[in-house]
Amino acid sequence: MSTTLHSFIDIFKTEIMDGNKAVRLNKIVIPLIQRDYAQGRLDDDASRVRSRFLTSLYEAIVNEPITLDFVYGDIDDKGTMNPLDGQQRLTTLFLLHWYAAKKEKISEEKYEFLKRFSYETRYSARYFCEDLVDFSPAFEGHVSDEIVNQAWFPLDWKKDPTISSMLVMLDAIDKRFRNITNIWERLENGAITFYFLPIRDMGLTDELYIKMNSRGKPLTQFEHFKAELEREIRIHDEKNGDTAANRISESIDKKWTDLLWNYRNGNSGGTDDYVIDDEFLRYFKFICDIICYRSGKSPQGYSNDVFDLLHSYFSAEDESTTAHIATFESFFNCWCNIDGYDSPTDFLKSFMSVQHEPGKIIVDSRYKIDIFEDCIHAYSDRSGRIRQFPLNRIILLYAITVYLQNQNRISRDEFVRRIRIVNNLIQNSEDEISDRLDRNRIPAILQAVDAIILTGEIDETVENNFNMNQIQEEKDKITFLAENPEKTELLFRMEDHYMLRGQVSIIGLENLDLEPRFVSLFSCDWDKIDCALMATGDYGQQERNKWRYQYASKGIQQAWYGLFHKSANIGFEKTKKILLQLLSSRETFDNSILDEIISSFLVECESAAVFPWRYYYIKYPAFRPGSYGKLSNDKDSPEPYMFSVMQTKSQWSQNTYMPYLKETDDAHLSRDSMGQCLVYQDVYITCQNAAYIVRRNEDDSEVDKLMIEQNTDGYDTEDRVVKLKEYIQGI
């Protein structure tokens, strides 16, 4: 057999050598056993293949000629060729030549050969090809509409998958080539060619079709991707004298497949599909995101299609491709041979846990400890939906891969200490970790991670990366442990407490010995802890907007994080002082001890007949609803008693309320006024800092003013909740 180069035009004009015999090809017939034409289907995979193939054909017409892959086929004694492989490409070339002939009004004798291309998959497809060659559209509107509206086109033909695909492809060809001239001339001059390999001596049997064409089963997305990746890198190799394409192809087939094999079926409900395609492509997306961030950009706003990513970062024409290939290989290879461990899972479990263990870091229990598995089973797109593999996980996985790529220069002990620093920074930089186009910090964060993992030092020259408070704390910890190595495990236990998550500023490095008391305290009921803290002092913090305040919560841990993690809030040092004062008051804590502290404070207030705002906070549950711990007060002139309780993190809502009113008569609390008044049949009641105002519903005129007795320091000398209850009973 011999392999020869042909165009779609000249293959009908020449004799093809099949062994020692010359056979003139008279006709191309798609045999019955072949599948329907698929490049015109509307699913995502077919649309992508169609777009990319037409782009290649377009470039061949307007720029440089191309040679397509092999076409295999059997030729019988009458010169009829049945394609064994290449049906899809040949059909698209048939449609492109028809389009060029009709659009440019080429003489019939020149395109007569098109009548010798036919389908036998269905009679409708066969007749459609014959009628199409005889039809000349006006090219007004969609080509497909003109065809469908012809008398020779039965409506039932639209149900033929081959015909419907051809119609879609013709519209796509028209859209791509509508403004291009001299298409036919370029085709005649060999702009598009392919190799033809006759296989007549093999015998055209059903068994052969099954073996070579898998009964027409289309290539998977991964198979297309792998072929295109290898093609781009091979072109790059030819220009740069490299052998990366061979290395990568062999790695995909062997060690990278071995790496991913145990992770297959992660999203398939347990059905063994024996492929690792999805896992590979998800990790490829992760690598491309890292390449993008390292270049100082954000993937936001760019395509997440793996083929677009391939051409963005691995194009043979791009000068950065050499570096990107190195990144691609290293990010896969580093997981294949981890010193001392049989698998990535074993390695990751050796230093990660969901609870404190010596020598390990704490990871969010919502995720798997095997962060590599999380990545290849959950990596999502960037369409605006919630990330399945979020940015904080991307950064942590990146830090781990940096170590794995540098195992020869970083000891195990150094890595465990450094990854703890990175993890602490990640956990306490929620606001800073962003890749939005207007505040993309990830490039700087990855640069900071590189310095920490490779040197153990925090690079102060890298701006706008992690949270500055946490950066300073981590630097202080490095110095502290160098001077106090015996307190290493004590510090790490404190860092790993569920209320602190890596930041210990609320206790202070100088107070680490209080760690047992802190653990004891936070084994108690949160609501009792809240009240005991308030009995010690008003521990709340004013947020930067001046009108919103952060307090604790009996049900939502995030409120405690807001208090215990240093931020722009005003009052962190006050909170710290009050917490330390409470911790220093007892050797250990339980709920009964907290009840004693709370009761003593309330009795003291009631005995002295002095009721500061925090008395009401402790005495009445309505002040402590279990939400996000957010209270609000007037932002211009905050008054000590005028705190409203919010049920959201940032804004007032219909569930906001003035706690004295809710505690007094919840049934008459007005949601329409955002809980700021009690409404009755004729009147409504509102709060002032030292009074209740009663107004008519009809005209808002003041009916009564119930004053709250206060001392010269501005503290209530009577319980305003009790007073309002008595007043309401009177009306």
N, C-alpha and C positions, 0 to 999 in steps of 0.2 A: 504494500500500500504506500501511496505517496501523499504528502500533505502540500496543498497549493494555496496561494493567496488569491482571493477573488473579491469583487464587489458584487452587489446584488444584481447589477445590470449585466456584467460580463459573464457571470456564472451560467447564464442561459445561452451564451454564445460560444462557449469553448468546450473542448473535449477534456474530460477529466480522466486521469490515469488511475485505474483500479488494478493494481499489480502491473502486469505487462500489457494490459488491454486498455485501449482508449474508449471511453464511453461518453457519448454526447448527452449532456443533461438537457432534457426537453421540458421537464415539468417538476415542480415541487408540490408534494401533496402531504398535508398533515394527516397521519393515519388515524384510524378509528380509536386505537388504543391510547393515543396521546390525550392529555387533559385539555380543557378549554383554554382559550387565550386569557391570560390572567393580568397582564400589565395595565389593563384598563379598569381593573376593579377599584372600588372606592374605599376599601379598608386602608388602615394606616400604612401597613407594610407595602401594599401594592402602590399606594400613592407616593411613598418615598422612592421605591424602585423606579416608578414611572418618571418622577421628577429628575432623578439623578441620571437616568439613561438618556432622557431628552436633553439634559444639560450637556452630556458628553457628545451627543449628535450635533447639537447646536454649535459647540466649540469646534467640532470637526468641519462644519460648513463655513463658519465665519473666521476661523483661525487656522489651527493645525490639523491635518488629517489624523485619523485614528484607525487602529486595527483592533477589532473586537476579538473575543476568545474563539476557540475552536467550535466549528459546527460539524457534528458527526452525522452521517447518513448512509443509508443503503440505496444503491442504484440498481434497478432491474434492467432486463434486456431491452426494454423500450425507452430507457433513459429517464424513467420516473424516479425521483429521489424522495424517500421517506425519511425526514429528520428523526434521528434518535435523540439528539441533544442540540438545542438551538432553536426550537420552535418559536419561543417567545421573541427572540431577537429577529428572526426572519420575518415574523408577522409584523412587527413594528417597522422594519425596513420596507416591507410591502406597502404599508400605509403611508410612510414618509414619501416613497417614490410616487405613489398615487397622488398625494397632496401636491408635490412639486409639479407633476405633469399637468394637473388640472389648474392649479393656481397660475402657472406660467404659460398655459395654453400650448403645451408641447404637442407636436404632431403625433397622430395616433400610431404611426408605424414605429416611432421611437419607444413608446410605452406598451406596445403590443405584448411584450413578454409578461406583463402583469397578469394577463389572462391565463398564464400557465402556473399561477400560484393558486392552490385550492385547499379546502378543508374537507375531510371526510368524517370528522367527529360527529356532525349532524348534517342532514340535507340542507337545513336552513342556512348554516354557515357556508356551505358550498355555493348555494345559489346567491347568497349575499355578496360573496367575493366576485362572482361573475357580473352581477348587476352593477356593483360599485364601479368596476372598471369602465363600464359603458356610460356612467352618469357623470355629468359636469356641473358642479354646484355654482351658484352665483357668488358665493362667499359673502353673503349678507346675513349677519347674525351668526348663530352657531351652525357649524357645518352639520352637526348631528340632526338639528331640527330640519334642515333642508332635506336630508336623506330620509328621515322618518316620514316626512310629508309627501313623499313620492308615491305614485299609484302602485309601483312595483314592490313596495315595502309593506308586507302584511303586518298588522299590529302585533301578532303573535311572535314575530321575530324579536321583539324587545325583551321577550322572556328567555331568549337564547343567551347564555352567559358569554359565549364568544362574541356574538354580535354586539351585545350591550357594552362589552369591554372595548371593542373596536371603535364604537361611537364615542366613548369617553376619550380614548387615545387620539382620535381625529380632532376633537375639540382642543385637547392639550397640545397637539402638534400645531394647530392653527394659532393658538395663543402664543406659542413660543416662536413661530417662524413667520408670523403675519407680516412683519415689516422687513423681512429678509428677501433680497433679490438674488437671481442667478443660482437658486438652489439646485436645479437640474444640472446645470453646467458643472457645479462642484461635484455632484454625485457621479456624473459621467467621467470626471477626471480622477476618480478614486479617493474622494474625501473620506469614505467609510468603507473599510475592507474587513474581511475575516478569513481565517484559515478553514479550509474544508478538508475533512478527512473521510474518504469513502471506506466503508467497512463491509462491502458486499460479501467478501469471503467468510465473514463471521456468521452470516445467515441472520436474517431479520426475524426473530422469533419472539413470542410473547415473553418467554423467560428472559431474553436479553433486555427487553424493555423494562421488565421488573427489576433486574439487577442494576442497570445503568441509570434508570430514570425514576426508580422507586414509585412506579405507577403514576408518574407525574406529580408527586408530592413536591411542593415548592420548597426552595431553600428557606431555612429559618433566618430571622433577622441576624442572629449571631453568625451564621455562615456567610451571609452577605458582608457583615461587618469585618469578619476575619479576613476575607478575601480583599476587601478594599484597604484595610489597614496594611496588609502585607504588600499590596501593590504600591501604596504611597511610600512605605519605608524602603522598598526595593529600589524605587526611583531615587530616593535620597541616598541609598547606599552606592548606586552607580556614580552619583555626583561626588561623593565624599570618600569613596574607597573603603566602605565599611561593610560588615556582614550582619547588621542588626536584624534584617528581615529573617535570615536563617535562624538566628538565635531566638527571636521572639516566636516564630512559627513552631520551632521545636519545643520551646518552653510552654506554649499554649497547649500543645498536644501531650506534653509529659508532665513536668513538675508543677505547672500551674493548675492543670487539671487535677493532679493528685492532691494539691493543696485545697482545692474547692470541693473535691468529691464528697467529703463527709458533711459538707454544708448544703448539698443539693436538696431540693424539695422543701426549702424553708417556707414557701408560701403555697404549697400545693396540697395542703390538708393531709399529708402523709402518703400520698400516692407517689411511688417511686418512678420518676420520669427519666432517670439515668442520664441526665444532662446537667451541665453547670452553666448554661448560657446566661440565664438571668443574673446569677451571682457574679459572673465575670463582668457583665456590662454595668452592674451597679457599682462594683469597685472601680471600674474604668471611669465612671462619672465622678467618683470621689477623687481620683487622681487628677482628672481634668480640672476640678474645682480648686485643688491645691495649686496646680500650675497657674490657674487664673489669679488666685490670691497672691501668689509669689510674684506675679508680674505687676502687682499694685492695683489690680482691678477687682471687680465683683462680678460673679456669674449672674447677678440679678439683671434681668432685661435681655439676656442672651438665650439662644435656643438651648434646650436640654436634650435634643435629639442626639443619639450617640454618633450618628454619621456627621452631623454638623460639628460636634465636638472633635471628631476625628480630623476633619479638614481644617478646623480652627487651630489645632495644636500639633498635628502630625503631617501637615502638607509638605510635600517634597520641595516646594518653592520657598518655604519659610526658613529663615536663617536660624530660628530658635529651635527647630525640630530636633537637632542633635541633642540639645540639653533636655528636651522634653522626652525623647526616647530613653535617655539615661534615667530620668525620673520614673518613667513608666516601668522600666525593668527593675529598678531598685525597690520600688514600692511593692512589687509582687515578690521579688526574690527574697526580700528580708523576712518574709513569713515562712519561707520554705525550709530553712535550716536554722532553728533557734537553738543556740548552745544550751545543752542540758535539758531540753524539753522535747517531747515526742510530737506535740501539736500546739497550735496557737492557743487552744483552750487551756491546756495545762500551764502554759507560760502565763497567760493572763490571770488565771486563778492563783498564781503564786504571789501576786502582789496587789490583787484587787478583792474587795469584799463588800458586802452590804452592811456590815457592822464592824466595830473596831476589833482588829487583830494585829498584834505586833508585826511590824514589817510590811503592812499592807495599807492601801489607801481605801477610803470609803467611796463607793459609787452609788448613784441614785438607784434605789430598789425598783424603780419602774422599768429599768432597762436590764438587759443581760450583762453579766460580768464579761462574757465574751463579746467585747465591743467590735471585734472584727466581724463576727457573725451578725451583729446588729446592723452593721454597715451594709453587708452584701445581701441582707434580707429586707432592709427597710429604706434604703436610699431612695429619696423621692425627687419629684421634679421641683422646679422653681416657678410654679404657676400662680403663687400667692396662697396656696393652701398651707396648712400647718405642716411643718417638716416632720417626716417620720424619723429622720436621722438629723437631729438639730445641730446648730452651730457649735454648742458647747461640746457635743460628742465628736464632731469633726475635729475640733482643736485637740481634744484628748487623744483621739486615735492618731492624729498627726504627730503628737509628741512621742507616742510609743513607737511609731515607725522611724522617727529620727534616731531613737536609741537603737533599734534593731539594725539600722543601716550603719551604726557606728559601734557595734559591740566590741570591736577590737581596741577601742580607745576609751571606753567607759565601763567601769567595773559595775558589777551587780549592785553593790551597796550604794555607789554613787547614783545609779539610776533610780533606785527606790526612794532616796532622799529627794532627788530632783523632780521626779514625777509627782511627789507629794506637794512640792511648791507649785507646780503647774496646776494641779488639781485644786489647791486652795484658791489660786488666782481665778480659775474658771468658775468655781462655785460662788465667788464673791464679786463677779463682774457682769452680772446679768444685764445691767443697763449698757455696759460698754461693748458687749459682744454683739456686734451688728455688722451686716454687710449691705445695708441699704446704700443706694448710690450716693445719698447725701451725707452719709456718716459711716463709711466703710472702714472699720478698724481692723478687720481680719488680717490684711497684709502686715500691719505693724505687730499684731498679736503673734502671728506665726514667726516673725523675726525675733520677738522676745522669747518665744518658746525655744527656738534654735539655740539662743544664748544660754538659757537655763539648762537644757538637756546636755549640751556639748561642753559647757564650762562650769556649771553649777552657780553661776553668777547672774544677777539681774542687771541687764544692760540699761542704764539710766539714760542713754542717748536715744533710745527708741521711744518716740513720743506717741501719744494717743493710742495706747494699747490697753492694758488691763486697768482695773480700778486703782487709782493712785493711793488710796488709803490701804488697800490690801498689798500693793507693791511695797509700801513703806513698812507694813507689818512683817512681810516676808523677809525683808532686809534686816529688820530688827531681830527676827528669829535666828537668822544665820549667825549674827554676832552673839546673840544670847547663848546659843548652843555651843558655840566655840568656847565660850567662857564657862558654861555650865553643862558639860556633856552628860552629867549624871541625871539631868532633868529632861533628857530627850523623850523617854517614854511617857513621862508625865505630861509634857507639852502635846505629844501626839494624841494621848487619850482625850485631852481637853479639846483639841482641834476636831476630833471625831465625834464629839457629843452632838446629838441630833439637833440641838438648839443653836449650835455655833457653826457647824459646817466649814471649818477651816479658819475662822476669824475669832481670835481670843481677846480682842481689844476690850470687850466689855468686862473682862476679868483683869487683864493685864499680865504681862510676863512676870511682873514682880509679885503677883498674887497666885501663882500656879498651885501653891500648897492648899488653896481653898477648893481645889478640884473635887475632893470627896464630898464636901458640903454642897457644891453646885449640883453634883450628880444626885445627892440625896434630895435636895430641894425640888429638882425637876423630875423626881419620881412621884411627886404629889399631884393632886388635882390642880389643873391650870387655873381655874377660877379662884381657888384659895390662894395660889401663889400671887395672882394678880392683886387680890385684896390685901395680902400681907405686904406686898411691895408698896401699895398705896398707903397703907397704915404707917409705913416707914417714912414716906414722903411722896410728893407729887412727881412721879418718875417720867411723865409724858414728855414727848418731844414735838416741837413745833416744826412743821415742814416749811420748805423754802417759800411756798406761796403765802405764808403767814396766817392763813385762815383755817388750815387743816392741821390736825394734831394726831400723832401716833400714840396709841396705847396698846395694851395686850388684848388677848382674846381667849375665851374659854374653849374655843373650838377650832380656830384656824391658826396653824403654825406660822403662816406667813406674817402675821401681825408681830409675833415675837422676833422673827428675823429682822423686821423693820426697826425694831428697838435695839437689838443686840449687834447689828452690823453698822459700823460707822458710815455715815452718809452726809449729805448736805443739811440734814435736820439740825435744828438748834436744840441742844439739851442732852446730847449723848453723854457728856461727862457727868451731868446731873444724874442720869439714869444709872451710870456706872457707880457713882458714889452711893446711891440708895441701895443698889443691889449688893454692893460690898458690905454696906452697913447691916443689911438683913442677914447675909451669910455669916458675918462676924458675931451675930447675936446668939447663935446656937451652934453646937458641935454637929448636930444632925437634925433632919427635918422629917416630919410626917404630917398627915392631914390634921391630926389633933393638935400638934404644936402650932400649926398655922392658924387653926381656929382660936387658939389662946391669944395669939398676936392680934388677930382681927378683933376679937371680943374686947380685949383690953383697950384698944383704940376707941371703939364705939362707946364703951362705958365712960372713958375719959371725956369724950366730947359731950355726952349727955349729962354727965355730972357737972361739968363746967358750964353747960348751956351755951356752948360755942360750936357751931356747925359749919366748918369749912366745906368747900365744894367736894373735897375728897371723902368727906363723911357720907354724903349722899351716894357717891360712887360705890363705896363699900357696902352701905346699908341696903341699897335698893337694886335688885337685879336688872331693872330696865336700863341702868347705866352701862351694863356689861352684856350686850346681846349675843356675843359669840361670833360676831362678824369679823371684819378686817381690822377692828380696833381703831377705826377712824372716827374722830369727833371734829366738830367744826365750831368756830366762834367768829365773831365779827372781825374781818381782816383789818379794819381801820383802827378800831378802838376796842380790843377784846375785853369783855367784862368777865369777871371771875366765875360767875354762876351761869353764864349764858352759853353753855355747850350743848349743841345738838348732836344726837347720835346718828351716824351714817351707817348704811348697810352695804355700801359699795366702797371701792378703793379710792375713788377720786371725785365723784360728783354727788350732789343731792339727788334724791329720787322720792317717789311717793312713800317709800318706806322709811325715809328720814323722820326723826321726831325729836321733840323737846322732852327729855326723860321725866321731868317732874309731872308733866301732863299725862304721859303714858302710864306712869306708876300710879297716878291718882285715879284715873278713869279711862282705861284703855277703850272701853266700848264707845265713848264719845269723841275719841281722837280723830281729827279730820285728816284724811289722806290727801284731800284736795289742796290743803294748805301745807303739805309736806310735814304733817305732824306738829304744826306750830300753834294749834289752838284746839280747845275742846268746844264742840258745838252742841247747843241745846235748842229747845223749841223756840225761844225768843232771844237768847243771848249767846255769845261765844266768849271764851276766856283765853287770853294770851299771857305770856310771861315777860316781865322786865327783870333787870338784875336784882331789884329789891322790892318787887311788887308783882301782883297779878292784876291785869286790867280786864274789866267786864264791859262788853259793848253789845249794843242792840244788833241783831241780824239785819233789821230793816234798813237802818241808815248809818251804821257804824258809830253812832254817838256813844260816848262813855256813860255807863250806868253806875259803875262802882270801881273803886281802886282798893285792892286788898294789899296793904303794906306789909313787908317782911321786916321785922325788927332786926337791926344790925348794930354792932358795937362800933366804936370809933375806928377800928382797924378794917371795917368793911366786912366782917364775918357775921353770918346769921346768928342770932341768939335764940331763935326758935326754929323748929323743923318745918320748913316750908311745905313739904309733902303732907305732913299731918294737918297743917293749917288749911291747905286747900281742900283736903278731904272733908274737914269739918264744915267749911264754907259751902261746899257743894251739897252736903246733906241738908244744909239750911235752906237752899233754894229748890 
